């Protein structure tokens, strides 16, 4: 999970707003999805950040 967050921080702009927005999206999906759907969660979070 830490790898996903760090990867997202590298992809997203250095702006604090984008960083907190991405972390919020990741936290939301983590709280709603099971660990088995981690890859699907990452794909959906990535699409939302585009």
PyMOL commands that set and color helices and strands:
alter all, ss='L'
color gray80, all
select helices_A, chain A and resi 2-11+16-32+35-49
alter helices_A, ss='H'
color red, helices_A
deselect
rebuild
show_as cartoon
